Amino acid sequence: MISAARQPAVDSRQYVFSYVIRSAEDVPADFPIPEPERLRTGLFLPRDGPDWFGRRAYPPRILLLEGDAILVLTHPRYNEPPLRLALSGIVSYEIGHIFLIGWIRLVTAQSAIHLPYNTGLDRSVSEFLDSFLHEYLADGLEWGNGAAVTFGPPLDIKFGNCLSAALRPNEHLCATWFSPPYQELRRWGPFRVSTDAAGHLVAYTDRRVLWITDHCNGRYERYGSAVSTAPTRGVTGAQCDQDGDKSTLTISLQFGASWSLPFPSERYADAESFAREVETAVSRGTSPRHQSEAAQI
């Protein structure tokens, strides 16, 4: 049922700032929402600024958290139907940025919803995502305060900062694997040229598995990063494959989804050990650290 019509005082297509929606009264008057009584919290994302020809890449949107689902609404003038995603059906979500270009990506078994925004508005986005995470990662694993099992070289400044920013209060690391950015030779006609390849960090916590990378929109981005999250209950396995001088770590998720992370084969041993740690955790229904501690008893 749609809430009672109100006379719009302002066209929300002209809004330039995002903000957190704490009640139905915070929703713009020209942006009716279905079943406002179900609203827990929400986020208003303004439309893109105009380019040289006055065109805009995306419309204003509202994300509403309803406890067991997230509702994505587009401004009525764009005639896009509401989209409701059950939290249990979201395989993973991604938050990323390249300079001022940011995005939220919600992945289900059937589709991937891409929601761009301006990163100058990050504070409101972060506050909303904290509330979303609290519901999305419910029923995580219990875990103590022991040190995490680490595989690969120490984190560099960029990935270390990304991991610190991604972790929530009282969230505990169980195991991490890191493959830093590197240069690889590629054939270009009769020549071989050196190109930058992205780095990858996988962190398994008591609540979720995190994939942090600077591979964004199909290429390495020195000044960009993307952080993907899947709940621990949705992780179904991990494995490594090797093909010549290239290898791949695959994290398998529910509904047949997966993350595939390419890395140089010289780091294969670390990745394989991490995959075994995750596999054992999945088979026992516990965190990787639980397995390591149990092996010492």
Secondary structure, 3 states (H helix, E strand, C coil): CECCCCCCCCCHHHCCCCEEECCHHHCCCCCCCECHHHCCEEEEECCCCCCCCCCCCCCCEEEEECCCEEEEEECHHHCCCCEEEEHHHEEEEEEEEECCEEEEEEEECCCEEEEEEEHHHHHHHHHHHHHHHHHHCCCCCCCCCCCCEEECCCCCHHHHHHHHHHCCCCCCEEEEEEECCEEEEEEECCEEEEEEECCEEEEEECCEEEEEECEECCEECCCEEEEEEEEHHHEEEEEEEEECCEEEEEEEEHHHCEEEEEEEHHHHHHHHHHHHHHHHHHHHCCCHHHHHHHHHC
